[in-house]
């Protein structure tokens, strides 16, 4: 009989190991998890989009769906364009970058600038 089969594997025996032979940490910080430094800044989105009837709703939805409602929304129509400024406190930088990319991918969005400012 194969000796490896005579002892059933345990949870500890299947834990990955690092190159040093020590067990690898089982907990990793998730990239999307809020961090302490996120509480110290706010994301500022400056968006230029075509002034369509549902433009503002679509822009806001891309942010709110992540659970970060804007603290401030300022929108001004200038002819066929809509200038929107959104201030979102405690939004993680990585998530803000992904949201900005998604905003830029909308057909009626001409540009998105993303900046961060201390609270």
C-alpha positions as CSV (number, residue, x, y, z in Angstrom):
1,X,0.0,0.0,0.0
2,X,1.2,3.5,-0.8
3,X,2.3,5.2,2.5
4,X,1.0,8.6,1.2
5,X,-2.5,7.1,1.1
6,X,-2.4,5.6,4.6
7,X,-2.5,9.1,6.2
8,X,-5.3,11.4,5.0
9,X,-4.1,14.9,4.3
10,X,-4.7,17.5,6.9
11,X,-5.6,21.2,6.4
12,X,-2.1,22.1,7.7
13,X,-0.3,19.8,5.2
14,X,-1.9,21.6,2.2
15,X,-1.0,25.1,3.3
16,X,1.3,26.7,0.8
17,X,4.9,27.4,1.8
18,X,7.2,30.3,0.9
19,X,10.6,29.6,-0.6
20,X,12.1,29.7,2.9
21,X,10.1,26.6,3.8
22,X,8.0,28.6,6.3
23,X,4.2,28.6,5.9
24,X,2.9,31.4,3.7
25,X,0.6,33.9,5.4
26,X,-3.0,32.8,5.0
27,X,-4.4,36.4,5.2
28,X,-3.7,39.0,2.5
29,X,-5.0,42.5,2.4
30,X,-7.5,42.6,-0.5
31,X,-6.6,45.2,-3.1
32,X,-10.1,46.6,-2.9
33,X,-10.3,46.8,0.8
34,X,-10.2,50.3,2.4
35,X,-6.9,51.2,4.0
36,X,-6.2,53.6,6.8
37,X,-4.7,56.1,4.4
38,X,-8.0,56.2,2.4
39,X,-9.7,57.9,5.3
40,X,-7.3,60.8,4.9
41,X,-8.1,61.8,1.3
42,X,-10.9,62.4,-1.1
43,X,-11.2,61.7,-4.8
44,X,-12.1,64.6,-7.1
45,X,-13.6,63.7,-10.5
46,X,-13.9,66.4,-13.2
47,X,-16.0,65.0,-16.0
48,X,-17.0,66.5,-19.4
49,X,-19.9,64.6,-21.0
50,X,-22.6,65.2,-23.6
51,X,-25.6,66.9,-22.1
52,X,-28.0,63.9,-22.5
53,X,-31.0,63.5,-20.2
54,X,-29.6,60.5,-18.4
55,X,-25.9,61.4,-18.3
56,X,-25.8,62.5,-14.7
57,X,-27.6,59.4,-13.5
58,X,-25.2,57.1,-15.4
59,X,-22.1,59.0,-14.1
60,X,-23.3,58.8,-10.5
61,X,-24.3,55.1,-10.8
62,X,-20.8,54.1,-11.7
63,X,-19.6,55.4,-8.4
64,X,-22.5,54.7,-6.1
65,X,-22.6,51.0,-7.1
66,X,-19.3,50.6,-5.3
67,X,-20.8,51.9,-2.1
68,X,-19.1,55.3,-2.1
69,X,-21.8,58.0,-2.4
70,X,-20.4,61.4,-3.4
71,X,-20.3,64.1,-0.7
72,X,-20.6,66.8,-3.3
73,X,-22.0,66.9,-6.8
74,X,-21.8,70.0,-9.0
75,X,-23.1,69.9,-12.6
76,X,-23.4,72.8,-15.1
77,X,-24.7,72.6,-18.6
78,X,-22.7,74.5,-21.1
79,X,-24.4,74.2,-24.5
80,X,-24.2,70.6,-25.6
81,X,-21.9,69.7,-22.8
82,X,-22.3,68.9,-19.1
83,X,-19.4,69.7,-16.7
84,X,-19.6,67.6,-13.6
85,X,-17.4,67.7,-10.5
86,X,-17.8,64.9,-7.9
87,X,-16.1,64.8,-4.5
88,X,-15.9,61.3,-3.0
89,X,-14.3,61.0,0.4
90,X,-12.5,57.9,1.5
91,X,-12.5,56.3,-1.9
92,X,-9.5,53.9,-2.3
93,X,-7.0,55.2,-4.9
94,X,-7.1,51.9,-6.9
95,X,-10.8,51.8,-7.0
96,X,-10.9,55.5,-8.0
97,X,-8.6,54.7,-10.9
98,X,-10.8,51.9,-12.1
99,X,-14.0,54.1,-11.8
100,X,-12.3,56.9,-13.8
101,X,-11.4,54.3,-16.5
102,X,-15.0,53.1,-16.6
103,X,-16.3,56.7,-16.8
104,X,-13.9,57.4,-19.7
105,X,-15.2,54.3,-21.5
106,X,-18.8,55.7,-21.7
107,X,-19.6,56.8,-25.2
108,X,-20.9,60.3,-24.3
109,X,-18.0,61.1,-21.9
110,X,-15.3,63.4,-23.5
111,X,-12.9,63.5,-20.6
112,X,-12.3,62.6,-17.0
113,X,-9.7,64.1,-14.7
114,X,-9.0,62.4,-11.4
115,X,-7.2,64.1,-8.5
116,X,-6.8,63.5,-4.8
117,X,-6.9,66.0,-2.0
118,X,-6.5,65.7,1.8
119,X,-9.7,65.9,3.8
